[in-house]
């Protein structure tokens, strides 16, 4: 249990560093509008609710649980690092707000996918919910302190 919590905390610290690093790059060099969202017909509060409560569940289901199942069981890929890269590329490609966000999400995907695969091996019954919780906390942190 202690190692599970430690992995969670280390992964969260890496995810925060990833977010702050790319936010710094954007703020100082690129100046993409991070508060812009394409779906103008929903409020910012609705967007926050979706990003914190809905998206982590759906994205973990699709980009970690289902994709890992497809890659390992159906396709038969045994190399977990190759799976992590493929899953991260697909995860990042769905976050196409701008190219910097795609790159940031790719590295975030590496962290999320590594966490999911670690938990899938060591605390299998909780791997899904722990990854959802991690993703939700990260999104919450982003809304509270970065945006």
KOLDO-733957 format. One record per residue (C-alpha): residue in three letters; x, y, z; residue number from 1. Coordinates in pm, 1 decimal. Example, Ala and Ser with C-alpha at 12.3 -4.5 7.8 and 13.67 -1.06 7.14 Angstrom:
REM residues 2
REC  residuo        c1        c2        c3  num
REC      ALA    1230.0    -450.0     780.0    1
REC      SER    1367.0    -106.0     714.0    2
END
This chain:
REM residues 147
REC  residuo        c1        c2        c3  num
REC      UNK       0.0       0.0       0.0    1
REC      UNK     280.8     239.9      87.2    2
REC      UNK     447.4     188.2    -251.7    3
REC      UNK     113.4     244.3    -428.6    4
REC      UNK      72.0     581.2    -257.0    5
REC      UNK     436.7     672.1    -321.5    6
REC      UNK     400.7     597.7    -694.4    7
REC      UNK      83.7     808.7    -699.1    8
REC      UNK     258.6    1105.5    -532.4    9
REC      UNK     570.9    1084.1    -751.0   10
REC      UNK     357.4    1059.8   -1064.2   11
REC      UNK     148.9    1355.6    -952.9   12
REC      UNK     463.6    1562.6    -890.2   13
REC      UNK     589.8    1473.7   -1239.3   14
REC      UNK     253.2    1564.0   -1390.8   15
REC      UNK     259.5    1901.3   -1212.9   16
REC      UNK     613.3    1967.6   -1335.6   17
REC      UNK     499.5    1876.5   -1686.9   18
REC      UNK     207.9    2119.0   -1664.3   19
REC      UNK     411.7    2401.9   -1515.8   20
REC      UNK     695.6    2353.4   -1765.4   21
REC      UNK     469.6    2377.3   -2069.9   22
REC      UNK     269.9    2659.8   -1913.2   23
REC      UNK     598.2    2847.9   -1861.8   24
REC      UNK     697.2    2788.2   -2226.0   25
REC      UNK     359.1    2914.7   -2339.6   26
REC      UNK     353.7    3220.6   -2111.7   27
REC      UNK     705.5    3333.3   -2197.1   28
REC      UNK     747.4    3237.0   -2561.3   29
REC      UNK     436.5    3122.1   -2746.5   30
REC      UNK     133.7    3295.9   -2592.9   31
REC      UNK    -139.7    3051.0   -2694.9   32
REC      UNK    -473.5    3141.9   -2540.0   33
REC      UNK    -517.9    2862.2   -2284.6   34
REC      UNK    -858.7    2989.3   -2177.4   35
REC      UNK    -999.1    2950.1   -2526.3   36
REC      UNK   -1229.1    2656.3   -2572.8   37
REC      UNK   -1403.3    2557.2   -2892.4   38
REC      UNK   -1737.6    2474.0   -2738.1   39
REC      UNK   -1872.1    2823.5   -2689.0   40
REC      UNK   -2223.0    2691.6   -2621.0   41
REC      UNK   -2128.4    2562.0   -2273.7   42
REC      UNK   -2029.3    2771.4   -1975.2   43
REC      UNK   -1686.1    2770.2   -1819.0   44
REC      UNK   -1831.8    2601.9   -1508.7   45
REC      UNK   -1981.5    2327.0   -1722.7   46
REC      UNK   -1645.8    2283.1   -1894.3   47
REC      UNK   -1473.5    2254.1   -1555.3   48
REC      UNK   -1727.7    1996.0   -1439.6   49
REC      UNK   -1674.7    1790.7   -1754.0   50
REC      UNK   -1294.6    1816.1   -1730.2   51
REC      UNK   -1282.5    1721.0   -1362.4   52
REC      UNK   -1560.8    1461.5   -1327.7   53
REC      UNK   -1657.5    1327.1   -1669.5   54
REC      UNK   -1346.6    1335.8   -1889.4   55
REC      UNK   -1112.6    1150.3   -1649.9   56
REC      UNK   -1357.2     859.2   -1630.9   57
REC      UNK   -1419.6     841.6   -2006.3   58
REC      UNK   -1055.8     900.1   -2101.3   59
REC      UNK    -929.9     636.8   -1856.5   60
REC      UNK   -1185.9     392.4   -1992.6   61
REC      UNK   -1087.7     458.9   -2354.8   62
REC      UNK    -718.2     554.2   -2345.3   63
REC      UNK    -593.3     336.6   -2061.6   64
REC      UNK    -828.0      45.2   -1988.1   65
REC      UNK    -961.1     -34.6   -2336.1   66
REC      UNK    -650.9      63.7   -2532.4   67
REC      UNK    -419.7    -137.0   -2304.7   68
REC      UNK    -653.2    -434.6   -2337.3   69
REC      UNK    -649.8    -406.1   -2717.3   70
REC      UNK    -271.4    -365.6   -2737.2   71
REC      UNK    -181.8    -646.4   -2497.8   72
REC      UNK    -458.8    -904.4   -2536.8   73
REC      UNK    -587.1    -861.1   -2890.6   74
REC      UNK    -273.8    -743.0   -3071.7   75
REC      UNK     -36.2    -922.3   -2835.3   76
REC      UNK     218.6    -649.0   -2763.2   77
REC      UNK     430.2    -757.6   -2466.8   78
REC      UNK     655.8    -451.6   -2430.7   79
REC      UNK     490.1    -217.8   -2178.3   80
REC      UNK     700.8      81.1   -2288.1   81
REC      UNK     585.2      42.0   -2647.2   82
REC      UNK     225.9      25.5   -2520.0   83
REC      UNK     280.7     340.3   -2313.9   84
REC      UNK     412.8     530.2   -2618.9   85
REC      UNK     127.3     417.9   -2845.2   86
REC      UNK    -134.8     495.2   -2580.0   87
REC      UNK      22.8     837.7   -2517.2   88
REC      UNK      27.6     927.8   -2886.3   89
REC      UNK    -339.8     840.0   -2920.6   90
REC      UNK    -427.2    1022.4   -2594.9   91
REC      UNK    -238.2    1335.3   -2706.6   92
REC      UNK    -394.5    1330.9   -3052.7   93
REC      UNK    -735.1    1377.1   -2893.2   94
REC      UNK    -621.4    1698.4   -2719.2   95
REC      UNK    -564.3    1906.6   -3030.5   96
REC      UNK    -620.0    2261.1   -2898.6   97
REC      UNK    -275.2    2362.3   -3023.8   98
REC      UNK      52.0    2182.6   -3093.9   99
REC      UNK     204.1    2274.2   -2756.3  100
REC      UNK     -93.9    2124.6   -2574.0  101
REC      UNK     -57.3    1806.3   -2778.7  102
REC      UNK     309.0    1777.9   -2675.0  103
REC      UNK     225.5    1849.5   -2310.9  104
REC      UNK     -56.7    1594.9   -2319.1  105
REC      UNK     174.9    1336.5   -2474.8  106
REC      UNK     408.5    1361.2   -2174.9  107
REC      UNK     109.8    1367.2   -1940.2  108
REC      UNK     -13.5    1055.6   -2117.7  109
REC      UNK     317.8     885.0   -2052.3  110
REC      UNK     272.5     955.2   -1682.5  111
REC      UNK     -92.7     843.7   -1679.4  112
REC      UNK     -29.1     531.5   -1884.7  113
REC      UNK     272.2     430.8   -1679.1  114
REC      UNK      66.0     477.9   -1363.2  115
REC      UNK    -221.3     273.4   -1503.4  116
REC      UNK       4.2     -12.4   -1614.9  117
REC      UNK     185.9     -15.0   -1280.5  118
REC      UNK    -142.7     -26.3   -1089.9  119
REC      UNK    -283.4    -284.6   -1330.6  120
REC      UNK       4.9    -513.1   -1238.6  121
REC      UNK      26.8    -443.4    -864.0  122
REC      UNK    -322.8    -344.7    -743.3  123
REC      UNK    -531.5    -465.3   -1034.4  124
REC      UNK    -880.6    -420.4    -883.4  125
REC      UNK    -806.8     -52.6    -817.7  126
REC      UNK    -605.2      40.0   -1126.6  127
REC      UNK    -897.8     199.5   -1308.6  128
REC      UNK   -1032.4     406.2   -1019.6  129
REC      UNK    -685.4     519.2    -907.1  130
REC      UNK    -606.6     640.1   -1258.9  131
REC      UNK    -942.0     822.8   -1280.2  132
REC      UNK    -874.7     985.6    -943.2  133
REC      UNK    -523.9    1087.1   -1050.3  134
REC      UNK    -650.6    1238.1   -1375.9  135
REC      UNK    -935.2    1421.8   -1200.6  136
REC      UNK    -700.8    1566.9    -937.1  137
REC      UNK    -458.9    1680.6   -1203.7  138
REC      UNK    -735.7    1850.1   -1403.2  139
REC      UNK    -866.6    2013.1   -1085.6  140
REC      UNK    -519.9    2140.4   -1001.9  141
REC      UNK    -485.6    2280.4   -1353.9  142
REC      UNK    -809.1    2473.7   -1325.4  143
REC      UNK    -733.7    2604.9    -977.0  144
REC      UNK    -370.6    2705.7   -1019.0  145
REC      UNK    -275.0    2723.5   -1385.9  146
REC      UNK    -572.3    2857.3   -1580.6  147
END
